[in-house]
């Protein structure tokens, strides 16, 4: 069973007494500092998670869609949410109390595998994201973010690649740079026929983008001078 299939089965467990919520576009689900009481499973629509800085600026963390869940802070005692969750289109989610989920895991520990895999995957992605901020330049971070989001609910698959529905501002939030920096980098990629831009969308082939970056960052082979 796939991870999404396992999540569907888990959140449908009758003991959780899940509550179905219909959300409108732009509706916040929780904000930083709110008491973390609930987890959420997405049936339809799209939810984005943002991290808010001390100055009020936001950083796009994740783009989630059907079959995915979020709100894992509700599994920790006395915790609060550290991110903001917003429905960006009309969405339907199931809301369950974190304490009920913990009780279920205690009675039926086989479900813990799904939770552990989800949390471990999130930890791996967080470490990779931290490494990108330290070791990658802006163009590398942009390409890796585009490739990651090409597998998200914001992307529509096409025969020759994907259409990613995202703005320059949102990309800038995701990689932690100014909007002008992202616009300049995308202009350079467009000139090299790596992306095509439209109104709040980008068209590209993720594999071609990855291959170009790998070639561009490949270290130049050094040759020792030959002695006559």
For each residue, the residues with C-beta under 8 A, 3 or more apart:
1: 5 6 9
2: 5 6
3: 6 7 114 117 118
4: 7 8 66 67 68
5: 1 2 8 9 67
6: 1 2 3 9 10 113 114
7: 3 4 10 11 41 67 68 69 114 118
8: 4 5 11 12 41 67
9: 1 5 6 12 13
10: 6 7 13 111 114 115
11: 7 8 16 18 39 41 69 94 96
12: 8 9 18 94
13: 9 10 16 104 111
14: 17
15: 100 103 104 107
16: 11 13 96 97 100 101 104
17: 14 96 97 100
18: 11 12 41 94 95 96
19: 94 95 96
20: 43 92 93 94 95
21: 92 93 94 95
22: 90 91 92
23: 27 29 45 87 90 91 92 93
24: 27 87 90
25: 87 88 89 90
26: 86 87 88
27: 23 24 86 87
28: 31 84 85 86
29: 23 40 47 85 86 87 93
30: 34 36 38 71 81 84 85
31: 28 34 81 84
32: 51 52 80 81 82 83 84
33: 80 81
34: 30 31 80 81
35: 80
36: 30 71 73 74 76 79 80 81 98
37: 74 97 98
38: 30 71 74 95 96 97 98
39: 11 69 70 71 72 74 75 95 96 97 98 101
40: 29 47 69 70 71 85 93 94 95 96
41: 7 8 11 18 68 69 93 94 96
42: 45 46 47 64 65 66 67 68 69 70 91 92 93
43: 20 66 91 92 93 94
44: 66 90 91 92
45: 23 42 65 66 87 88 89 90 91 92 93
46: 42 63 64 65 87 88 89 91 153 154
47: 29 40 42 64 65 70 85 86 87 88 91 93
48: 60 61 62 63 64 85 86 88
49: 60 61 62 64 70 83 84 85
50: 58 59 60 61 83 84 86 173
51: 32 58 59 61 82 83 84
52: 32 56 57 58 59 83 84
53: 56 57 58 59
54:
55:
56: 52 53
57: 52 53 173
58: 50 51 52 53 84 173
59: 50 51 52 53 173 174 176
60: 48 49 50 63 170 171 173 174
61: 48 49 50 51 83 174
62: 48 49 70 152
63: 46 48 60 149 152 153 154
64: 42 46 47 48 49 68 70 152 153
65: 42 45 46 47 68 152 153 154
66: 4 42 43 44 45 153
67: 4 5 7 8 42
68: 4 7 41 42 64 65 153
69: 7 11 39 40 41 42 118
70: 39 40 42 47 49 62 64 85
71: 30 36 38 39 40 74 81 85 98
72: 39 75 118 119 122
73: 36 76 79 80 81 82
74: 36 37 38 39 71 79 97 98 101
75: 39 72 79 98 101 102 115
76: 36 73 79
77:
78:
79: 36 73 74 75 76
80: 32 33 34 35 36 73
81: 30 31 32 33 34 36 71 73 84 85
82: 32 51 73
83: 32 49 50 51 52 61
84: 28 30 31 32 49 50 51 52 58 81
85: 28 29 30 40 47 48 49 70 71 81
86: 26 27 28 29 47 48 50
87: 23 24 25 26 27 29 45 46 47 90 91 93
88: 25 26 45 46 47 48
89: 25 45 46
90: 22 23 24 25 44 45 87
91: 22 23 42 43 44 45 46 47 87
92: 20 21 22 23 42 43 44 45
93: 20 21 23 29 40 41 42 43 45 47 87
94: 11 12 18 19 20 21 40 41 43
95: 18 19 20 21 38 39 40
96: 11 16 17 18 19 38 39 40 41 100 101
97: 16 17 37 38 39 74 100 101
98: 36 37 38 39 71 74 75 101 102
99: 102 103
100: 15 16 17 96 97 103 104
101: 16 39 74 75 96 97 98 104 105 115
102: 75 98 99 105 106
103: 15 99 100 106 107
104: 13 15 16 100 101 107 108 111
105: 101 102 108 109 111 112 115
106: 102 103 109
107: 15 103 104
108: 104 105 111
109: 105 106 112
110: 113
111: 10 13 104 105 108 114 115
112: 105 109 115 116
113: 6 110 116 117
114: 3 6 7 10 111 117 118
115: 10 75 101 105 111 112 118 119
116: 112 113 119 120
117: 3 113 114 120 121
118: 3 7 69 72 114 115 121 122
119: 72 115 116 122 123
120: 116 117 123 124
121: 117 118 124 125
122: 72 118 119 125 126
123: 119 120 126 127
124: 120 121 127 128
125: 121 122 128 129
126: 122 123 129 130
127: 123 124 130 131
128: 124 125 131 132
129: 125 126 132 133
130: 126 127 133 134
131: 127 128 134 135 136
132: 128 129 135 136 140 141 144 175
133: 129 130 136 141 176
134: 130 131
135: 131 132
136: 131 132 133 140 141 144
137: 140 141
138: 141 142 175 177 181 182 185
139: 142 143 185 188 213 216
140: 132 136 137 143 144 213 217
141: 132 133 136 137 138 144 145 175 176 177
142: 138 139 145 146 171 175 182 185 186
143: 139 140 146 147 209 210 212 213
144: 132 136 140 141 147 148 213
145: 141 142 148 149 171 174 175
146: 142 143 149 150 164 171 195 202 204 206 209
147: 143 144 150 151 206 209 210
148: 144 145 151 152
149: 63 145 146 152 154 155 164 166 174
150: 146 147 155 161 162 164 204 206
151: 147 148 155
152: 62 63 64 65 148 149 155
153: 46 63 64 65 66 68
154: 46 63 65 149 164 165 166
155: 149 150 151 152 162 163 164 165
156: 162 163 165
157: 162
158: 161 162 163 203
159:
160: 205
161: 150 158 203 204 205 206 208
162: 150 155 156 157 158 203 204 205 206
163: 155 156 158 201 202 203
164: 146 149 150 154 155 201 202 203 204
165: 154 155 156 200 201
166: 149 154 170 171 200 201 202
167: 170 171 200
168: 171 172 179 182 183 186
169: 172 173 179
170: 60 166 167 173 174
171: 60 142 145 146 166 167 168 174 175 182 186
172: 168 169 175 176 177 178 179 181 182
173: 50 57 58 59 60 169 170 176
174: 59 60 61 145 149 170 171
175: 132 138 141 142 145 171 172 182
176: 59 133 141 172 173
177: 138 141 172 181 182
178: 172 181 182
179: 168 169 172 182 183
180: 183 184
181: 138 172 177 178 184 185
182: 138 142 168 171 172 175 177 178 179 185 186
183: 168 179 180 186 187
184: 180 181 187 188
185: 138 139 142 181 182 188 189
186: 142 168 171 182 183 189 190 195 197 202
187: 183 184 190 191
188: 139 184 185 191 192
189: 185 186 192 194 195 204 209
190: 186 187 193 194 195 196 197
191: 187 188
192: 188 189 212
193: 190
194: 189 190 204 208 209 212
195: 146 186 189 190 202 203 204 209
196: 190 202 203 204
197: 186 190 201 202 203
198: 201 202 203
199:
200: 165 166 167
201: 163 164 165 166 197 198
202: 146 163 164 166 186 195 196 197 198
203: 158 161 162 163 164 195 196 197 198
204: 146 150 161 162 164 189 194 195 196 208 209
205: 160 161 162 208 209
206: 146 147 150 161 162 209 210
207: 210 211
208: 161 194 204 205 211 212
209: 143 146 147 189 194 195 204 205 206 212 213
210: 143 147 206 207 213 214
211: 207 208 214 215
212: 143 192 194 208 209 215 216
213: 139 140 143 144 209 210 216 217
214: 210 211 217 218
215: 211 212 218
216: 139 212 213
217: 140 213 214
218: 214 215
219:
220:
221:
222:
223:
224:
225:
226:
227:
228:
